[in-house]
Each structure stands twice: as structure tokens, then as C-alpha cells.
Amino acid sequence: MKRRNFLKNTALASTAWYIPNFLQNFALQQLHASRSGKILVVIQLSGGNDGLNTVVPYRNDLYYQNRPTLGIPANEVLKASDDLGFHPALAPFHSLYEEGYVSVFNSVGYPNPDRSHFRAMDIWQTASKSDEYLSTGWLGRYLDNQCKGCDSPHAALEMDESLSLALKGEQYSGFAINNMQQLQKTTQNVFHKHLGAQTASHETEQVAYLYKTMIETQQSADYLYEQSKVHNSKTTYPNSDFGKDLKQVAELITADTDTRIYYISTGGFDTHAMQKNTQQRLLKQYAEGIQAFVSDLKQHQLFNEVLILTFSEFGRRVKQNASGGTDHGTANNVFLINGNLKKAGFHNAAPNLKDLDNGDLKYEIDFRSVYATLLEDWLGSHSNSILNGKFKKVIL
């Protein structure tokens, strides 16, 4: 028996004995296929990463005037262009940039920005207007409307204990995972508990839907647990939660798992005080993790098939505060990473520090333009209905 067929049968084995007769045919149809199409990996820097100290305008006097002690000295900046460079902690990331694997978008945001963590993150995750409140995420709506073969919960995975709004749709949503084995045991226990409360006489439409949902969830848990054992990465990742998440994603991708979207969050970027050491540590962790992830994918000839998006819910104010940190701002930089970018490097100019909005950067690129590009040029869908509007695409 081929490995793929063995995994399909194994994933069904733990539930098949318990499924009511009226849903046996449905269960047998839920065989897991191998991956097809390209993969999107979304990395969320939670807390509001300081973009000006990440991509540094090292020749701009206004930058140093506004950040007399927090500004990165020009001789420490990792030069990437005549006027922009990277934080020194991003050395592994800078190497990827020099190899042509990184596209940087400066001053990304939206009209009438919100500086609340929760609201700003909702806006980015739902792709809403600043005064619009949506209950589904942009990737959840992609699963609902455009993603062929994405009716299994594991079509989109978040490496966390709970699911972000970004992956929630009306009909289909992603799957949150943290510990594969624990997930399998938990879902199996819930599945058996519900089955014990039902009898054959309760074969109503509502019960059928309940069973269907439980079957899909249990089978996805079984499938992911089996897939997690197929490939053990030999690449060295940072010893952090972020590094472990990236390693697990790389292992699932290499195992040919039928998942289109992976979502990873890493926090701590709300640097109101003593920012220097905190951001240095976090950016080093990010850069080392991304370098390991890219190296892992390249070893298996998968890097061209995986696109990595990195964003944060907002940037920080231009002027440093009295506590050696920066307060909530607006526009920020966004990174796209892939082995076959049409336009690597800087997509647009450095932020204009002479033209601020009450001390904050003005946005130049609407973040939904980046989403529209990913949806259409990477995931092969129509972005208008998903984003509730038409947005000018960027170059991928």
C-alpha cells in the first residue's frame, strides 16, 4: 500500500466504527487528497512592530531628530539601498533580501486608521474599512467562496490554541492546532461523548449536521496527527514558540499535507518602554526563524511553491517617547518572501517623514491591495467579492 493511501485509511480508522449508518457514505467520501496548488503562510507580528526601526531610513536626518536615543546608528544598519536598510538583528533576513527572495512594501495601511490593538487587528484580519465591522475574515471568505477542495477544516491551519478571525468564514473555517497528539485525543473524546448522547431514532437533519461536523473535525485531527509523523525536519530552528511553529509547518508541507494556508502569530511587539532590547530580541528570533524555514523548504524544492506574508496591525509613532519606546502609530511595512518573485527589493520609496499626519506616517499602499494580489495572483481567486471591493494590485 502506498504511503498516501495508508494515511488516508489510518485517518478514518479511529472514527469509522462509530459513525451512524446514515452517514457512512459521507464519511467514506472524506478521503484526504495530497496537496495541490500553491501555499500561503501568513505571519502576524502582534502588538504593532516598529517599522521605522525595522526598515531604517538611515540617511534621513528627521529620523534621528525624532529618535535621538532610539534611532539605529547608520553604521550599524544593514544597507539594502541608498537610503534604506535593515535593523542589525535582521542579518539572516538581510541575506534572504540580497538573494532576491524578499519584497518590501513601505507605508502600508488604510484610511482613517485605528490605534487600538483589537480593532486594528480586526481590520487587518477581516479586510474591512475602519468604520465597518465584519464577522468573517478575508481568508475565511476565500475558503467559503473561492477555494476549490477546501471543505475540510485542515484546508487552513493556525498554529495556536484558538482560531483568529482571519480564518473564520460563514460556511468554512480554518483549524487551530497547537499540540497534534493532544488535539487528536481531545476531538476524539468530544466525538465519543456526543455519540453516546444520540440514538438511531434521532436521525434528524440537525443531528446529521452535528455528526457531519464532528466527523470532519475528528478526521482532520487524525489526518494531521498522522501527517505530523511523516517527516522529521533536520533543519535547526530557533528554540522558541515561533521557531517550533515554523518547523511544524515545514514538516507538514514537506509531508504533502492537503493544506493551502498556514497562519502563525508571534507577539511582544508592543514596545512602549525600553524598546531597544525587546525589539532586537524579537527581530532576531523572526529573522533566524524565517531563514531556517526558507532553508528547509529549499532543501525539498518547495520554496517556489510557498509565499510568506509578514504584517503587523500598525506601526509606531515617528517620535520616540520618554520611556525609551514608541507609541501606537499607523502605517507600517509588509514583507513578501518567495523563491520566484517578479519584483524583489523595495516596492516603493521610504516613508515621507516631512509629511506626517499628526506625528504619524501617512499610508501609501492600502493593505487590501496586497491581499488582492495574493488572492488573485497566488491563490487564483477573484478578490472583489472576498474583499468587498476592487483594489489596485501590487507586483508579486
Secondary structure, 3 states (H helix, E strand, C coil): CCHHHHHHHHHHHHHHCCCCHHHHHHHHHCCCCCCCCCEEEEEEECCCCCHHHCEECCCCHHHHHHCCCCCCCCCCCEECCCCCEECHHHHHHHHHHHCCCEEEEEEEECCCCCCCHHHHHHHHHHCCCCCCCCCCCHHHHHHHHCCCCCCCHHHEEEECCCCCHHHECCCCECEEECCHHHHHHHHHHHHHHHHHCCCHHHCCHHHHHHHHHHHHHHHHHHHHHHHCCCCCCCCCCCCCHHHHHHHHHHHHHHCCCCCCEEEEEECCCCCCCCHHHHHHHHHHHHHHHHHHHHHHHHHCCCHHHEEEEEEECCCECCCCCCCCCCCECCCEEEEEECCCCCCCEECCCCCCCCCCECCECCCCEEHHHHHHHHHHHHCCCCHHHHHCCCCCCCCC
